[in-house]
Amino acid sequence: TLKPADLQFYAKLLFDKNRNAIGMKFFPAKEEGAMTVKFAERGGAHLNAKPLWVKFDIDYKTFIGKYIPKEIEDAQRGKMYVFELTPTKKDSV
């Protein structure tokens, strides 16, 4: 039986400011610029997105919430997932 500690995946995050969308591409091996995906004992996974917020100057509090990604096939990057962010504050963007 696989345990979360046995799983190793990496992801690169991209940001499209015009669409307020985050793209996520997964890799089975470490690549330059990829972040480690951490798996939880009870299921699910997460990664630290803070570098993305900082790099692109995103006010993450504006977009707090749960998002379901859309799976797309990108001509350059292949299969990836896109989260289209929606402002949750009334006084936001």
C-alpha atoms as a printed R data frame, in Angstrom:
   type eleno elety resid chain resno       x      y       z
1  ATOM     1    CA   THR     A     1   0.000  0.000   0.000
2  ATOM     2    CA   LEU     A     2   1.330  3.416  -0.974
3  ATOM     3    CA   LYS     A     3   1.723  5.971   1.764
4  ATOM     4    CA   PRO     A     4   1.794  9.731   1.127
5  ATOM     5    CA   ALA     A     5   5.511  9.768   1.912
6  ATOM     6    CA   ASP     A     6   6.046  7.319  -0.983
7  ATOM     7    CA   LEU     A     7   4.461  9.660  -3.532
8  ATOM     8    CA   GLN     A     8   6.599 12.256  -5.231
9  ATOM     9    CA   PHE     A     9   5.197 14.716  -7.722
10 ATOM    10    CA   TYR     A    10   6.157 18.211  -8.672
11 ATOM    11    CA   ALA     A    11   4.207 21.080 -10.197
12 ATOM    12    CA   LYS     A    12   4.945 24.326 -11.979
13 ATOM    13    CA   LEU     A    13   2.530 27.196 -11.461
14 ATOM    14    CA   LEU     A    14   1.838 29.850 -14.068
15 ATOM    15    CA   PHE     A    15  -0.318 32.973 -13.789
16 ATOM    16    CA   ASP     A    16  -2.371 34.739 -16.464
17 ATOM    17    CA   LYS     A    17  -3.082 38.188 -15.018
18 ATOM    18    CA   ASN     A    18  -5.592 39.117 -17.752
19 ATOM    19    CA   ARG     A    19  -7.765 36.087 -16.965
20 ATOM    20    CA   ASN     A    20  -6.977 35.839 -13.233
21 ATOM    21    CA   ALA     A    21  -6.086 32.210 -13.879
22 ATOM    22    CA   ILE     A    22  -3.478 29.904 -12.398
23 ATOM    23    CA   GLY     A    23  -2.138 27.088 -14.544
24 ATOM    24    CA   MET     A    24  -0.668 23.975 -12.961
25 ATOM    25    CA   LYS     A    25   1.473 21.415 -14.781
26 ATOM    26    CA   PHE     A    26   2.507 18.206 -12.986
27 ATOM    27    CA   PHE     A    27   5.800 16.330 -13.381
28 ATOM    28    CA   PRO     A    28   6.901 12.937 -12.003
29 ATOM    29    CA   ALA     A    29  10.486 14.186 -11.532
30 ATOM    30    CA   LYS     A    30  11.934 17.456 -10.256
31 ATOM    31    CA   GLU     A    31  12.302 20.103 -12.973
32 ATOM    32    CA   GLU     A    32  13.691 23.605 -12.783
33 ATOM    33    CA   GLY     A    33  11.099 25.920 -11.252
34 ATOM    34    CA   ALA     A    34   8.832 23.080 -10.069
35 ATOM    35    CA   MET     A    35   7.517 22.904  -6.517
36 ATOM    36    CA   THR     A    36   7.035 19.758  -4.436
37 ATOM    37    CA   VAL     A    37   3.452 18.488  -4.114
38 ATOM    38    CA   LYS     A    38   2.791 17.204  -0.586
39 ATOM    39    CA   PHE     A    39   0.279 14.429   0.028
40 ATOM    40    CA   ALA     A    40  -1.780 14.164   3.214
41 ATOM    41    CA   GLU     A    41  -2.337 10.944   5.183
42 ATOM    42    CA   ARG     A    42  -6.109 11.384   4.927
43 ATOM    43    CA   GLY     A    43  -6.022 12.030   1.190
44 ATOM    44    CA   GLY     A    44  -5.632 15.143  -0.865
45 ATOM    45    CA   ALA     A    45  -2.546 17.108  -1.724
46 ATOM    46    CA   HIS     A    46  -1.221 20.656  -1.453
47 ATOM    47    CA   LEU     A    47   1.727 22.836  -2.311
48 ATOM    48    CA   ASN     A    48   3.011 26.158  -1.087
49 ATOM    49    CA   ALA     A    49   1.645 28.796  -3.459
50 ATOM    50    CA   LYS     A    50   3.165 31.757  -1.605
51 ATOM    51    CA   PRO     A    51   6.007 32.148  -4.138
52 ATOM    52    CA   LEU     A    52   3.356 32.548  -6.859
53 ATOM    53    CA   TRP     A    53   1.516 35.277  -4.913
54 ATOM    54    CA   VAL     A    54   4.777 37.116  -4.312
55 ATOM    55    CA   LYS     A    55   6.215 36.745  -7.834
56 ATOM    56    CA   PHE     A    56   3.062 38.052  -9.536
57 ATOM    57    CA   ASP     A    57   1.999 40.488  -6.781
58 ATOM    58    CA   ILE     A    58  -1.356 38.745  -6.287
59 ATOM    59    CA   ASP     A    59  -3.523 39.821  -3.343
60 ATOM    60    CA   TYR     A    60  -4.416 36.251  -2.350
61 ATOM    61    CA   LYS     A    61  -7.007 37.467   0.174
62 ATOM    62    CA   THR     A    62  -9.031 38.779  -2.772
63 ATOM    63    CA   PHE     A    63  -9.355 35.258  -4.196
64 ATOM    64    CA   ILE     A    64  -9.826 33.101  -1.081
65 ATOM    65    CA   GLY     A    65 -12.024 30.086  -1.747
66 ATOM    66    CA   LYS     A    66 -12.161 26.610  -3.218
67 ATOM    67    CA   TYR     A    67 -11.661 26.190  -6.925
68 ATOM    68    CA   ILE     A    68 -12.219 23.223  -9.193
69 ATOM    69    CA   PRO     A    69  -9.608 23.108 -11.941
70 ATOM    70    CA   LYS     A    70 -10.371 22.659 -15.620
71 ATOM    71    CA   GLU     A    71  -8.213 20.116 -17.408
72 ATOM    72    CA   ILE     A    72  -6.873 21.496 -20.682
73 ATOM    73    CA   GLU     A    73  -4.484 20.408 -23.403
74 ATOM    74    CA   ASP     A    74  -2.054 23.275 -24.016
75 ATOM    75    CA   ALA     A    75  -0.299 23.293 -27.404
76 ATOM    76    CA   GLN     A    76   3.085 24.076 -25.809
77 ATOM    77    CA   ARG     A    77   2.834 22.513 -22.355
78 ATOM    78    CA   GLY     A    78   0.575 19.493 -22.864
79 ATOM    79    CA   LYS     A    79  -1.966 18.443 -20.242
80 ATOM    80    CA   MET     A    80  -2.372 20.911 -17.418
81 ATOM    81    CA   TYR     A    81  -4.983 22.257 -15.024
82 ATOM    82    CA   VAL     A    82  -6.359 25.794 -14.870
83 ATOM    83    CA   PHE     A    83  -7.964 27.505 -11.877
84 ATOM    84    CA   GLU     A    84  -9.944 30.589 -12.899
85 ATOM    85    CA   LEU     A    85  -9.929 32.869  -9.862
86 ATOM    86    CA   THR     A    86 -12.971 34.899  -8.873
87 ATOM    87    CA   PRO     A    87 -12.654 37.922  -6.576
88 ATOM    88    CA   THR     A    88 -14.440 37.204  -3.306
89 ATOM    89    CA   LYS     A    89 -14.217 40.715  -1.837
90 ATOM    90    CA   LYS     A    90 -16.746 43.320  -2.959
91 ATOM    91    CA   ASP     A    91 -14.088 46.047  -3.154
92 ATOM    92    CA   SER     A    92 -11.620 43.911  -5.146
93 ATOM    93    CA   VAL     A    93 -10.465 43.980  -8.760
